[in-house]
């Protein structure tokens, strides 16, 4: 690939790319030797595959500060994990609190539950800087509030929410707090014990540097979630009832061993490199990009005046230009991959005033460089000059 053909990839909020070579190599090597069904047989290969799964549960439990590896539940992704938590905790007549920053992985399950007459819900707004106010959560809590679910970091504007304060309010009232760490895990430390949240929902294919198709939940030991899917678990096979034992009660069917191998390798990679180092490098690039955009009169940035308590995500538009057109020009003319549109967070865009076209999101990752950022700024200046 020549320099002219090299893609500057700035869609890491969707999926980190490329993956570290050592992660891909480990996935291939281990799966080629042990790609059997874990936990389903007593022969040696199955036992070795099951040991990989067990080690990874321990690894994830430690990484997120969980209570027990048995409360690490594997899922397809964060959307799958959030559905498992929300649908498994909601009971008829209940009430849920979330925010207008949420991804559709939260908004759609809540909307479904309301349409079915199972629960009601309220959504907390965000302020001019892109943050929710813990007092708004307090004001919305009722005797029938069963659950609070909130994104840790916005996938549209990158703001990191005041989780510890909101969790404290939930714990005072005995309300489970589910934290969506899709955009934060791997760049911002997430410790369940320190934050005092009841569960985290994560995905493997973003800053944890794993492949697509793997994610999960980490649950506090006192949080009981009812299964919403049923099937084989490798335990209690003689019973037609779904087992009560964790983690199997929430893991119907054969789990994604290849994804688990990659997730484990990805976590080891970011741990060796240092989460704080990754965050510092990404935010240095993010500030340089923000400052460059701010010098262009026709570029409108959203909630990026102060990048404290942010991840490396910026969204902007060029005055008078459709977001999709800008994304297409960046891709076709400059080989810069971004994400244009609503980013599966329609209410965030509605409140930003960017609906229905949305905006163009630039999300930096651990393999971006200063030359990447400078190339983006040159491209944007050239585009602005043609307006």
RASUL-V327879 format. One record per pair of residues at least 12 apart in sequence whose C-alpha atoms are under 10 Angstrom apart, sorted by the first residue. I is the first residue (numbers start at 1). J is the second residue. Records with the same first field share a line. If there is no record, write none. Layout:
BEGIN
I->J  J
END
This chain:
BEGIN
4->334  335
5->334  335
6->334  335  336
7->331  334  335  336  337  372
8->330  331  334  335  336  337  338  367  368  369  371  372  373  375  376
9->331  335  336  337  338  362  363  364  365  367  368  372
10->313  336  337  338  339  361  362  363  364  365  367  368  372  373  376
11->206  313  336  337  338  339  340  361  362  363  364  365
12->183  205  206  207  312  313  337  338  339  361  362  363  364  365  366  367  368
13->154  155  156  158  182  183  184  205  206  207  311  312  313  338  339  343  361  362  363  364  365
14->155  182  183  205  206  207  338  339  343  363
15->203  204  205  206  207  208  209  210  211  212  363  365
16->204  205  206  207  208  209  210  211  212  363  364  365  366  367
17->205  206  207  209  211  365  366  367  368
18->209  365  366  367
19->205  206  207  208  209  210  211  262  266  366  367
20->209  210  265  266  269  270  366  367
22->262  265  266  269
23->209  210  211  261  262  263  264  265  266  267  268  269
24->209  210  211  261  262  265  266
25->262  265
26->258  261  262  264  265  266
27->210  211  257  258  259  260  261  262  263  264  265
28->258  261  262
29->261
30->49  52  257  258  261  262
31->49  257  258  259  261  262
32->258
33->45  48  49
34->46  47  48  49  50  52  257  258
35->48  49  257  258
36->48  49  50  257  258
37->49  50  254  255  256  257
38->50  51  52  53  54  234  254  255  256  257
39->51  53  54  233  234  235  254  255
40->232  233  234  235  254
41->234
49->257  261
50->257
52->257  260  261  264
53->74  255  256  257  260  261  264
54->69  70  72
55->69  264
56->69  72  260  261  263  264  265  267
57->69  70  71  72  73  74  218  247  260  264
58->70  71  72
59->72  264  267  268
60->72  73  216  217  218  263  264  267
61->191  192  217  218  219
62->191  192
63->185  186  189  190  191  192  267  268  271
64->185  189  190  191  192  193  194  199  200  202  218
65->189  190  191  192  193  194  195  218  220
66->191  192  193  197  198  199  200  218  219  220  221
67->192  193  218  219  220  221  222
68->218  219  220  221
69->218  219  246  247
70->218  219  221  245  246  247  248
71->199  217  218  219  220  221  222  223  245  246  247  248  250
72->199  200  216  217  218  219  220  246  247  248  250
73->201  215  216  217  218  219  246  247  248  249  250  251
74->201  202  203  214  215  216  217  218  247  248  250  251  255  256  259  260
75->201  202  203  204  213  214  215  216  217  250  251  252  255  256
76->202  203  204  212  213  214  215  216  255  256  259
77->182  201  202  203  204  205  212  213  214  215  216  217
78->105  106  180  181  182  200  201  202  203  204  205  213  214  215  216  217
79->103  104  105  106  109  180  182  201  202  203  215  216
80->105  201  202  203  213  214  215  216  217
81->105  180  200  201  202  203  214  215  216  217  218  250
82->105  106  109  149  178  179  180  199  200  201  202  216  217
83->105  106  108  109  110  201  228
84->109  201  216  217  225  226  227  228  229  250  251
85->147  149  178  199  200  201  217  219  224  225  226  227  228  250
86->106  109  110  113  146  147  148  149  178  225  226
87->109  110  112  113  225  226  227  228
88->224  225  226  227  228  229  250
89->146  147  176  223  224  225  226  227  228
90->110  113  118  119  120  145  146  147  225  226
91->113  118  119  144  146
92->113  114  116  117  118  119  120
93->117  118  119  120  144  145  146
94->113  114  117  118  119  120  121  142  143  144  145  146  147
95->110  114  118  119  120  121  122  140  141  142  143  144  145  146  147  148
96->110  114  119  120  121  122  123  140  141  142  144  145  146  147  148  149  175
97->110  120  121  122  123  124  136  137  138  140  141  142  145  146  147  148  149  150  177
98->110  121  122  123  124  125  137  147  148  149  150  151  177  178
99->121  122  123  124  125  126  132  136  137  148  149  150  151  347  348
100->122  123  124  125  126  132  150  151  345  346  347  348  349  350  351
101->123  124  125  126  130  131  132  150  151  152  153  154  155  156  157  159  161  345  346  347  348  349  351
102->123  149  150  151  152  153  154  155  156  180  344  345  346  347  348
103->150  151  154  155  156  180  182  342  343  344  345  346  347  348
104->343  344  345  346  347
105->180  344  345
106->149  150  151  180  345
107->123  344  345  346  347
110->122
119->144  145  146
120->144  145
121->140  145  146  147  148
122->137  140  141  148
123->136  137  140  148  149  150  347
124->136  137  139  140  150
125->137  347  348  351
126->161  348  351  352
127->303  351
128->302  303  352
129->157  159  302  303  304  305  306  307
130->154  156  157  158  159  160  161  302  303  304  310  348  352
131->153  154  157  158  159  160  161  162  303  309
132->150  159  160  161  162  163  166
133->161  162  165  166
134->161  162  163  164  165  166  167  168  169
135->165  166  169
136->166
137->165  166  167  169  170
138->166  169  170  173
141->169  170  173  175
142->173
143->173  175
144->175
145->170  173  174  175  176
146->170  174  175  176  177
147->170  174  175  176  177  178  198
148->166  167  170  175  176  177  178  179  197  198
149->176  177  178  179  180  199  200  201
150->163  166  177  178  179  180  181  200
151->163  178  179  180  181  182  183  184  200  201
152->178  179  180  181  182  183  184  185  188  190  200
153->179  180  181  182  183  184  185  188  309  310  311  313
154->180  181  182  183  184  310  311  313  345  348
155->182  183  184  311  312  313  314  315  343  344  345  348  361  363
156->183  302  303  313  314  315  342  343  344  345  346  348  349  358  359  360  361  362  363
157->301  302  303  304  310  311  312  313  314  315  316  348  349  352  361  362  363
158->183  184  302  303  304  307  309  310  311  312  313  314  315  363
159->303  304  306  307  308  309  310  311  312  313  314
160->183  184  188  307  308  309  310  311
161->309  310
162->195  309
163->177  179  195  196  197
164->192  194  195  196  197
165->195  196
166->195  196  197
167->179  195  196  197  198
168->195  196  197
170->196  197  198
171->196  197  198
175->197  198
176->196  197  198  199  220  222  223
177->196  197  198  199  200
178->197  198  199  200  201  217  218  219
179->192  195  197  198  199  200  201  202  217  218
180->199  200  201  202  203  217
181->200  201  202  203
182->200  201  202  203  204  205  206  207  208  215
183->202  203  206  207  208  311  312  313
184->202  206  207  208  279  310  311  312
185->200  201  202  203  204  206  207  208  267  275
186->204  206  207  208  209  266  267  270  271  274  275  276  278  279
187->206  207  208  270  274  275  276  277  278  279  280  282  311  312  365  366
188->207  275  276  278  279  309  310  311
189->275  276  279
192->218  219  220
193->220
196->220
197->219  220
198->218  219  220  221  222  223
199->217  218  219  220  221  223
200->216  217  218  219  220
201->215  216  217  218  219
202->214  215  216  217  218
203->215  216  217  263
204->216  259  260  262  263  264  266  267
205->259  262  263  266
206->266  365
207->266  267  270  275  278  365  366
208->262  263  264  265  266  267  268  269  270  271  275
209->262  263  264  265  266  267  268  269  270  366
210->259  260  261  262  263  264  265  266  267  269
211->258  259  260  261  262  263  266
212->259  262  263
213->256  258  259  260
214->255  256  257  258  259  260  261  262  263
215->256  259  260  263
216->251
217->247  250
218->247
219->247
221->246
224->244  246
225->246  249  250
226->244  249  250
227->242  243  244  248  249  250  251  252
228->249  250  252
229->242  249  250  251  252  253
230->242  243  249  250  251  252  253
231->243  248  249  250  251  252  253  254
232->248  249  251  252  253  254
233->245  247  248  249  250  251  252  253  254  255
234->248  252  253  254
235->248  249
270->366
273->366
277->366
278->365  366  367
279->310  311  312  365  366
280->311  312
281->312  364  365  366  367  368  369  370
282->311  312  313  363  364  365  366  367  368  369
283->307  308  310  311  312  313  364  365
284->312  369  370
285->312  364  365  368  369  370  371  372  373  374
286->304  307  310  311  312  313  314  362  363  364  365  370  373
287->304  305  306  307  312  314
288->370  373  374  377
289->312  314  362  364  370  372  373  374  376  377
290->304  305  306  307  312  313  314  315  316  373  377
291->304  305  377
292->373  374  376  377  378  380  381
293->314  316  376  377  380  381
295->381
296->318  377  380  381  384  385
297->318  319  384
298->317  318  319  320  321  381  384  385  387
299->316  317  318  319  320  380  381  384
300->315  316  317  318  319  359
301->314  315  316  317  318  359  360
302->314  315  316  317  352  353  354  359
303->315  316  352
304->316
311->363  364
312->362  363  364  365
313->361  362  363  364  365
314->359  360  361  362  363  364
315->338  339  340  358  359  360  361  362  363
316->340  354  358  359  360  361  362
317->340  354  358  359  360  361
318->359  360  380  383  384  387
319->384  387
320->387
321->384  387
322->340  341  357  358  359  360
323->339  340  341  342  354  357  358  359  360  361
324->339  340  341  357  358  359  360
325->340  360
326->338  339  340  359  360  380  383
327->339  340  341  359  360  361
328->340
329->379  380  383
330->376  379  380  383
333->379
334->375  376  378  379  380
335->375  376  379
336->362  372  375  376  379
337->361  362  363
338->360  361  362  363  364
339->359  360  361  362  363
340->357  358  359  360  361  362
341->354  355  356  357  358  359  360  361
342->354  355  356  357  358  359  360  361
343->358  359  360  361
345->358
346->358
362->376
END
